[in-house]
Amino acid sequence: MHDPFSHSMIKLLDDSKICIDSSSPTSNCDTDHSTHSDLSSNNETMESVDLENGPSFGHQDDVSITWENLAVTVSNRKHGFRSILQGLTGYAQPGEVLAIMGPSGCGKTTLLDALAGRLDSSTKHTGEVLINGRKQPLAYGTSAYVTQDDVITWTLTVREAVFYSAQLQLPSSMSSSKKKERAETTIKEMGLQDVMDTRIGGWGNKGLSGGQKRRVSICMEVLTRPKLLFLDEPTSGLDSAASYYVMKRMIDLARQDRMTIIASIHQPSSQVFQLFHNLCLLSSGRTVYFGRSDRAYKFFESNGFPCPSHQNPSDHYLHTINTDFDEDMDQVFHANKTTEEAISFLVRSYKSSHTCQQIQRHVAEICSLDREELKKGSQANFISQCLILTRRSFVNMYRDLGYYWLRLAIYIALCSGLGSARGSLLMFTASFLTIMAIGGFPSFVEDMKVFQRERLNGHYRPAAFVVSNTISSAPFLLAISLIPGAITYSLVGLQQGCAHFIFFASTLLACMMLVETLMLIVASIMPNFLMGLITGAGIQGLMILSGGFFRLPHDLPLVFWRYPLYYIAFHRYAYQGLFKNEFEGLTFPAAQVLQGGGAAYIKGEEILRNIWQVEMGYSKWMDLAMLFAMVAFYRLMLLIVLGTVEKFKPPC
Ligand SMILES: Nc1ncnc2c1ncn2[C@@H]1O[C@H](COP(=O)(O)OP(=O)(O)OP(=O)(O)O)[C@@H](O)[C@H]1O
């Protein structure tokens, strides 16, 4: 088969062979002879393999990505538009690892986000990003992204976290034992065998180290062997040996499974640097160099910035183009130029170089390949997703003391001490116990972060998350409604009868479910924890005030408080249902209720109508039905909000 790439690739690789022979960094920057000779031979072996076999482009399921004149700007109220990336062109292809390097803030993450189609809505981009020469979305199973932050359910052990992830991502047709085997092999490949049964940890519960968490995040995304893998600083927090082995594993994966890997990286050791096939060196969003990583040395040397002996070449490149500490810079890096001048010179020199033209030709050749559109990979079906997520969520809720247990303890303590006028007591039970859901907000936020990360990588559908969260939280909410509820009920001596208690506990359960859903919605919308906490508490405070207790329904100001808040606030249905449950069918001594003479006794219904201004046109069961209908509506809202936020909120 005629392969349009073979020719250009051999030319490119031919060039790199020349580089290795004549100006390999190892020959000039030899800090450690034994290591370097090993690496040098490694590199040559790698190149000779490439030269003989060359990455073939014949596989139909291969994924190459190209970008041409890619520019990203962000709008800023004060300064208008700010450019983050400017006219970048490059490619990444199967079997290879592309390293994106540059000083902090140069645009590495933005480039990864732009390629992965994850730029947030505040940015604008121009230029073309093509997958196999086509403009197409990255379907599930074809790509995965390991972000800089390690967002993992912290109560799980490494084995559990990776296995749950394998169950979610790998197809239902694969047996559970095979999934388990894949999970454990991947854990071992990442050097995590000694901490397999250690909890991830967080929240003051020290579990894994930062570097170990990094490796767990990588494990979870390479399980499916995605054809295109984005890694944002995969080696941050790792020691040099661990960095080497992790990156070596990535190279092996790229070769064995024909994966296309793009990794942003900060400060690779010379050993790690030599593992990369291609290098994209950025400074302030501009390309300083793009091409074979081992040829960068020659590029810098021929432009008057030779790498001093005994220096790691990647350190040299980064020192040369770092503008952050201009005043402290040693002039030796810049050949008597300022850093800005040096960078502009290198950028211009690269643009007019033969390498740049070759890259553009190569990009055009990849784009001319006629490949089918990417197909969505198979994964666990919807029912399996719901079951796995429910199990994982239940384990998390059970192990996280702050999720429910702490609240349950406080509710029990509070309810044991309750005793007051009936109306106030009922209001207090329905309002205070629900507002305490704020105590679980930190855990909701963590849950939402995990959800957002997993959703961006397409692990499951939002509906599976909503269903599993509803099911897994139900037993805890039931316990919270029943135990403190029963204590209050019996200690205070509320109206006797099984049906009355069931109504009381069901109302509390519905309120708890409503507040939980409200807080999940808030956690998914608000950009940070503190703002979420304030918003959640604020909304609940407003609803309590308009529920018809602190100001009776007829006294509520019409604008806002009565229309619409009184009708939206679930507290109204909770208070009125609980009042009816307590007062209907009883009579009370009139002296307790009314001043002066008149009848000796007053009916509960009259108290409801005349004192609490309760709407008596329908039964208490209608109030309860309204509450459960609101639970269904709020859950639906959660689903819609999750889907909408996904489109607009920047990735975590
Ligand atoms: N959505 C955005 N709004 C405003 N500024 C942004 C946005 N995204 C990126 N930036 C800015 O663009 C620049 C590049 O950011 P980016 O995160 O891509 O850099 P980086 O090279 O990955 O940095 P680091 O190595 O420190 O992670 C930074 O100055 C950043 O503040």
The ligand as an ORCA input file, in Angstrom:
! r2SCAN-3c Opt
* xyz 0 1
  N      -9.577     31.096     30.878
  C      -8.562     31.919     31.109
  N      -8.793     33.182     31.495
  C      -7.771     34.048     31.730
  N      -6.471     33.724     31.595
  C      -6.187     32.483     31.217
  C      -7.202     31.507     30.957
  N      -6.601     30.357     30.599
  C      -5.274     30.600     30.640
  N      -5.017     31.865     31.016
  C      -3.702     32.500     31.149
  O      -2.900     32.057     30.086
  C      -1.566     31.844     30.506
  C      -1.155     30.412     30.184
  O      -1.823     29.528     31.068
  P      -1.530     27.980     31.065
  O      -2.266     27.380     32.210
  O      -1.818     27.426     29.721
  O       0.041     27.960     31.316
  P       1.010     26.734     31.615
  O       2.155     26.875     30.695
  O       0.267     25.451     31.570
  O       1.452     27.074     33.100
  P       1.961     26.094     34.257
  O       3.157     25.409     33.726
  O       2.302     27.017     35.387
  O       0.832     25.166     34.565
  C      -1.535     32.151     31.998
  O      -1.029     33.435     32.178
  C      -2.993     32.076     32.413
  O      -3.257     32.941     33.456
*
